[in-house]
Amino acid sequence: MGIEFVYSQPVKIFFGQGQFARIAEVISQLGLHRCIIVCGRHFSSRAKLMEERMSEICGVFDGVRENPQLSGIIETAALARLKEADGIIGVGGGSAIDTAKFASMLVRAPGETLSYFKGDIPFPAEHLPVIAVPTTAGTGSEVTQVSVVSHGKEKKTFNTPAFMPLAAVVDPELSASVPGRTTINTGLDAMAHALEGYWSRNHQPISDIMAIEAVRLALENLERAYLDGSDMQARSGMALAALMGGLAFALPKTAACHACSYPLSEDYGLPHGEACAFTLDSFVRINADERLEELSRRAGLSGCEELALRIAELKRLGGLRDKLEQLEGLDLDKLVSDCLAHPLMKNNPVAMDRDSLRELFENLK
């Protein structure tokens, strides 16, 4: 039987050093006129300066948290309505971009916001276009239809075609000031996206090619970017790795590492990238087969075992947690149950049950 697949990627991508300096031109190319910027405190001053100097920027919401809250999204949508914006620019990591995506759906939405979060009513068809501008190299949110949002302690992943940004502006210069630990966290998130997209049960040829190149680029550039944030060649390599990692999992979706990441983040406070990396080398060994051996070789390694060892080395380099004993107040039974219950676990090529997952975690002592 021949290969069959459907591939779609509607996001217009502007990539390269200095691209963000052309943001007014990008806004014009996309037919927009009045955009608000959504960002965190780190970008607040620059965003407000842009608002003062650019007619295309009509407002700034700078209250994005590390795990974006529904309350902030409501504020963002209210600002967009107040300013009569025709677009939203998310500048930052996945949190800022995910906030922009979700808020874009609420600007003209009838009904109670909480009803959309709970899934009681479908998202409206009409929404504002989003321009995604990543300042970290990791989430790939700029080219996916995913938004991860929290309401109190409840964290949910939303996956809908309407969340696809209209455009992505990927400028490696914006990541130059990212701290080393965040560089490793986000870089390993990109690695997880690529690997999980590659071994997902839903993988396909075009996504596979993106995954292989993303892993190669991450292995070549992540340590260098961590050691010297001003190394723009390494920053560019990681920006491209993150972009390709996003393209690699956008259609196949992620698998077991991301399934485990949610309880690790929610119950034990691990940042998203660190939570994904916690089990990543373990799943490289569990999922090792000829396809993964081929990826490892094409990424410049001898095979899966060396890939697992390199991931472990990167975790140690960044001081990331990688042992059960580092999880405060550990309830292993609950952790295993919560990981198994996540739908993404079903995408893993090797079926996991309670015993096999418990064994994985017990080996991390």
C-alpha positions as CSV (number, residue, x, y, z in Angstrom):
1,M,0.0,0.0,0.0
2,G,1.4,3.4,-1.0
3,I,2.0,6.3,1.4
4,E,-1.0,8.6,2.0
5,F,-1.1,11.8,4.0
6,V,-2.5,15.3,4.1
7,Y,-0.2,18.2,5.1
8,S,-1.3,21.8,5.7
9,Q,0.6,24.8,7.1
10,P,-1.3,28.1,6.6
11,V,1.0,30.4,8.7
12,K,3.1,32.9,6.7
13,I,6.6,32.8,8.2
14,F,9.0,35.7,8.3
15,F,12.4,34.3,9.6
16,G,15.8,35.9,10.2
17,Q,17.8,38.4,12.1
18,G,16.2,41.9,12.1
19,Q,12.8,40.7,11.0
20,F,11.1,42.2,14.0
21,A,12.3,45.7,12.9
22,R,10.1,45.2,9.9
23,I,6.9,44.6,12.0
24,A,5.1,47.6,10.6
25,E,5.7,46.3,7.1
26,V,4.5,42.9,8.1
27,I,1.3,44.4,9.6
28,S,0.7,46.3,6.3
29,Q,1.3,43.2,4.2
30,L,-1.3,41.3,6.1
31,G,-3.9,44.1,5.6
32,L,-4.0,45.1,9.3
33,H,-4.0,48.6,10.6
34,R,-4.6,48.6,14.4
35,C,-3.0,45.9,16.6
36,I,-2.5,45.4,20.3
37,I,0.7,43.8,21.6
38,V,0.4,41.0,24.2
39,C,3.6,40.4,26.2
40,G,5.2,39.8,29.6
41,R,7.0,42.3,31.8
42,H,10.3,41.6,30.0
43,F,9.0,43.2,26.8
44,S,6.7,45.8,28.4
45,S,9.0,48.9,27.9
46,R,9.7,48.2,24.3
47,A,6.0,47.4,23.6
48,K,4.9,50.7,25.1
49,L,7.6,52.6,23.1
50,M,6.2,51.0,20.0
51,E,2.7,52.1,20.9
52,E,4.0,55.7,21.3
53,R,5.9,55.7,18.0
54,M,3.8,53.4,15.6
55,S,0.4,54.2,14.4
56,E,-0.1,50.4,13.8
57,I,0.1,49.7,17.5
58,C,-2.9,50.9,19.5
59,G,-2.5,49.2,22.9
60,V,-0.4,46.9,25.1
61,F,-1.3,44.2,27.5
62,D,1.8,43.2,29.5
63,G,0.4,41.0,32.2
64,V,1.1,37.6,30.7
65,R,2.1,35.0,33.3
66,E,4.4,32.0,32.8
67,N,1.3,29.8,32.8
68,P,-1.3,32.1,31.2
69,Q,-4.5,32.6,33.1
70,L,-8.0,32.9,31.7
71,S,-8.3,36.2,33.6
72,G,-5.4,37.7,31.6
73,I,-7.0,36.5,28.4
74,I,-10.2,38.2,29.3
75,E,-8.3,41.5,30.0
76,T,-6.6,41.1,26.6
77,A,-9.8,40.7,24.7
78,A,-11.4,43.6,26.5
79,L,-8.4,45.8,25.5
80,A,-8.7,44.7,21.9
81,R,-12.4,45.7,21.9
82,L,-11.8,49.0,23.6
83,K,-9.1,49.9,21.1
84,E,-11.1,48.6,18.2
85,A,-8.1,46.5,17.2
86,D,-8.1,44.4,14.0
87,G,-5.2,42.2,15.0
88,I,-3.3,40.9,18.0
89,I,0.5,40.5,18.2
90,G,1.8,38.0,20.7
91,V,5.4,38.7,21.7
92,G,7.2,36.3,24.0
93,G,7.3,32.6,24.8
94,G,4.4,30.2,24.4
95,S,2.5,31.9,27.2
96,A,2.2,35.3,25.3
97,I,1.4,33.7,22.0
98,D,-1.2,31.3,23.6
99,T,-2.8,34.3,25.3
100,A,-3.0,36.1,22.0
101,K,-4.6,33.1,20.3
102,F,-7.3,32.5,22.9
103,A,-8.0,36.2,23.3
104,S,-8.4,36.6,19.5
105,M,-11.4,34.2,19.8
106,L,-13.1,36.2,22.6
107,V,-13.0,39.7,21.1
108,R,-16.3,39.2,19.2
109,A,-17.5,36.1,21.1
110,P,-21.0,36.0,22.6
111,G,-21.6,34.1,25.8
112,E,-19.7,33.6,29.0
113,T,-15.9,33.2,28.7
114,L,-15.8,30.4,31.2
115,S,-18.2,28.4,29.0
116,Y,-15.6,28.4,26.2
117,F,-12.9,27.3,28.6
118,K,-15.1,24.5,29.9
119,G,-15.9,23.4,26.4
120,D,-19.7,23.9,27.0
121,I,-20.0,26.0,23.8
122,P,-17.9,25.9,20.6
123,F,-15.5,28.8,19.8
124,P,-17.0,31.4,17.4
125,A,-16.0,31.3,13.8
126,E,-15.1,35.0,13.7
127,H,-11.9,36.0,15.4
128,L,-9.0,38.5,15.1
129,P,-5.9,37.5,13.2
130,V,-2.8,36.8,15.3
131,I,0.8,37.6,14.5
132,A,3.1,35.4,16.7
133,V,6.5,36.7,17.6
134,P,8.5,34.2,19.7
135,T,11.3,35.5,21.9
136,T,12.3,32.0,23.1
137,A,13.4,29.0,21.0
138,G,11.2,26.2,22.1
139,T,7.4,26.2,22.1
140,G,6.7,26.3,18.4
141,S,3.4,28.0,19.2
142,E,3.9,30.4,16.3
143,V,3.0,27.6,13.8
144,T,0.5,25.5,15.7
145,Q,-3.2,25.6,16.4
146,V,-2.7,24.9,20.1
147,S,-3.2,27.1,23.1
148,V,-2.5,26.0,26.7
149,V,-4.5,28.0,29.3
150,S,-5.1,27.8,33.0
151,H,-8.0,28.9,35.2
152,G,-6.8,28.7,38.8
153,K,-5.1,25.4,39.1
154,E,-6.9,23.8,36.1
155,K,-4.7,23.7,33.0
156,K,-6.2,22.8,29.6
157,T,-4.9,22.4,26.1
158,F,-7.1,23.7,23.3
159,N,-6.6,22.5,19.8
160,T,-8.6,24.2,17.0
161,P,-7.7,25.4,13.5
162,A,-8.9,28.9,14.4
163,F,-5.9,29.2,16.8
164,M,-3.5,29.1,13.9
165,P,-1.7,32.5,13.7
166,L,-2.0,34.4,10.5
167,A,1.8,35.0,10.5
168,A,4.9,34.3,12.5
169,V,7.8,36.7,12.8
170,V,10.8,34.6,14.0
171,D,13.8,36.9,14.8
172,P,16.7,35.2,16.6
173,E,17.9,38.6,17.9
174,L,14.9,38.6,20.3
175,S,16.2,35.6,22.1
176,A,19.7,37.0,22.8
177,S,18.8,38.1,26.4
178,V,17.1,34.8,27.4
179,P,18.8,33.4,30.5
180,G,20.7,30.1,30.2
181,R,18.3,28.0,32.2
182,T,15.4,29.2,30.1
183,T,17.4,28.5,27.0
184,I,17.9,24.9,28.0
185,N,14.2,24.5,29.1
186,T,12.8,25.9,25.9
187,G,15.4,24.1,23.8
188,L,14.5,20.7,25.2
189,D,10.9,21.5,24.7
190,A,11.7,22.0,21.0
191,M,13.6,18.7,21.0
192,A,10.6,17.0,22.6
193,H,8.3,18.4,20.0
194,A,10.5,17.1,17.2
195,L,11.0,13.6,18.7
196,E,7.4,13.1,19.7
197,G,6.1,14.3,16.4
198,Y,8.5,11.9,14.7
199,W,7.5,8.8,16.8
200,S,3.8,9.8,17.2
201,R,1.5,7.2,15.8
202,N,0.2,9.9,13.5
203,H,3.6,10.8,12.0
204,Q,3.9,11.6,8.3
205,P,6.8,12.2,5.8
206,I,6.9,16.0,5.7
207,S,6.7,16.3,9.5
208,D,9.4,13.6,9.8
209,I,11.8,15.6,7.7
210,M,11.1,18.7,9.9
211,A,11.7,16.6,13.0
212,I,15.0,15.2,11.9
213,E,16.4,18.6,11.0
214,A,15.0,20.1,14.3
215,V,16.8,17.5,16.4
216,R,20.1,18.0,14.4
217,L,19.9,21.8,14.8
218,A,19.2,21.5,18.6
219,L,22.0,19.1,19.2
220,E,24.4,21.4,17.3
221,N,23.3,24.7,18.8
222,L,21.6,24.3,22.2
223,E,24.8,24.0,24.4
224,R,26.4,26.9,22.5
225,A,23.4,29.1,23.0
226,Y,23.3,28.2,26.7
227,L,27.0,29.0,27.2
228,D,27.0,32.2,25.2
229,G,23.7,33.9,24.7
230,S,25.2,36.4,22.3
231,D,26.3,33.7,19.8
232,M,23.8,34.7,17.1
233,Q,24.7,31.7,14.9
234,A,23.7,29.4,17.8
235,R,20.6,31.5,18.5
236,S,19.6,31.4,14.9
237,G,20.1,27.6,14.8
238,M,17.9,27.2,17.9
239,A,15.2,29.6,16.5
240,L,15.1,27.4,13.4
241,A,15.1,24.2,15.5
242,A,12.1,25.5,17.5
243,L,10.2,26.5,14.4
244,M,10.8,23.2,12.7
245,G,9.9,21.4,16.0
246,G,6.6,23.2,15.9
247,L,6.0,22.2,12.3
248,A,7.0,18.6,13.2
249,F,4.4,18.1,15.8
250,A,1.6,20.5,14.6
251,L,-0.2,17.7,12.7
252,P,1.0,14.4,14.3
253,K,0.7,15.9,17.9
254,T,3.0,15.1,20.8
255,A,3.0,11.9,22.8
256,A,4.1,10.4,26.2
257,C,6.6,13.0,27.3
258,H,4.0,15.8,27.0
259,A,1.4,13.6,28.6
260,C,3.7,13.3,31.6
261,S,4.6,17.0,31.5
262,Y,1.2,18.2,32.6
263,P,1.1,16.6,36.1
264,L,4.8,17.3,36.5
265,S,4.0,21.0,35.9
266,E,0.7,21.2,37.8
267,D,1.6,19.2,40.9
268,Y,5.4,19.7,41.2
269,G,6.0,23.1,39.6
270,L,8.3,22.1,36.8
271,P,8.4,24.6,33.9
272,H,6.9,23.2,30.8
273,G,10.2,22.5,29.0
274,E,11.8,20.9,32.1
275,A,8.7,18.8,32.6
276,C,8.9,17.5,29.0
277,A,12.6,16.8,29.4
278,F,12.1,14.9,32.7
279,T,11.1,11.7,30.8
280,L,12.5,12.5,27.3
281,D,15.7,10.4,27.4
282,S,13.7,7.6,29.0
283,F,11.2,7.5,26.2
284,V,14.0,7.7,23.6
285,R,15.2,4.3,25.0
286,I,11.6,2.9,25.3
287,N,10.7,4.0,21.7
288,A,14.0,3.0,20.2
289,D,13.5,1.3,16.8
290,E,15.1,1.5,13.4
291,R,13.3,4.7,12.5
292,L,14.6,6.4,15.6
293,E,18.1,4.9,15.0
294,E,17.9,6.5,11.5
295,L,16.9,9.9,13.0
296,S,19.8,9.7,15.5
297,R,22.3,8.9,12.7
298,R,21.0,11.7,10.5
299,A,21.4,14.0,13.4
300,G,25.1,13.1,13.6
301,L,24.9,10.5,16.4
302,S,25.8,6.8,16.6
303,G,22.2,5.9,17.5
304,C,19.4,6.1,20.1
305,E,21.6,5.5,23.1
306,E,23.9,8.4,22.3
307,L,20.8,10.5,21.7
308,A,19.4,9.6,25.2
309,L,22.8,10.4,26.7
310,R,23.1,13.8,25.0
311,I,19.6,14.8,26.3
312,A,20.6,13.8,29.8
313,E,23.8,15.8,29.5
314,L,21.8,18.9,28.4
315,K,19.5,18.5,31.4
316,R,22.5,18.4,33.8
317,L,24.1,21.3,32.0
318,G,21.1,23.5,32.7
319,G,20.6,22.2,36.2
320,L,17.2,20.8,35.4
321,R,15.5,18.3,37.7
322,D,15.8,14.7,36.5
323,K,15.3,12.6,39.6
324,L,12.1,11.5,41.6
325,E,13.7,12.7,44.8
326,Q,13.7,16.2,43.5
327,L,9.9,16.3,43.3
328,E,8.7,17.7,46.6
329,G,5.8,15.8,48.1
330,L,5.9,13.1,45.5
331,D,2.8,10.8,45.2
332,L,4.0,8.3,42.7
333,D,0.7,6.4,42.4
334,K,-1.1,9.7,41.5
335,L,1.7,10.8,39.1
336,V,1.5,7.5,37.2
337,S,-2.3,7.6,37.1
338,D,-2.5,11.2,35.9
339,C,0.1,10.6,33.2
340,L,-1.7,7.6,31.9
341,A,-5.0,9.4,31.9
342,H,-3.8,12.1,29.5
343,P,-5.0,11.5,25.9
344,L,-1.5,12.2,24.4
345,M,-0.2,9.0,26.0
346,K,-2.1,7.1,23.3
347,N,0.1,8.7,20.6
348,N,3.2,6.9,21.9
349,P,4.3,4.1,19.6
350,V,5.0,1.7,22.6
351,A,1.8,1.2,24.6
352,M,2.4,2.2,28.2
353,D,0.5,0.7,31.2
354,R,0.6,1.4,34.9
355,D,3.5,-1.1,35.5
356,S,5.7,0.1,32.6
357,L,5.2,3.8,33.5
358,R,5.8,3.2,37.1
359,E,9.1,1.4,36.2
360,L,10.1,4.3,34.1
361,F,9.7,6.7,37.0
362,E,11.3,4.3,39.5
363,N,14.4,4.2,37.3
364,L,14.8,8.0,37.8
365,K,15.9,7.7,41.4
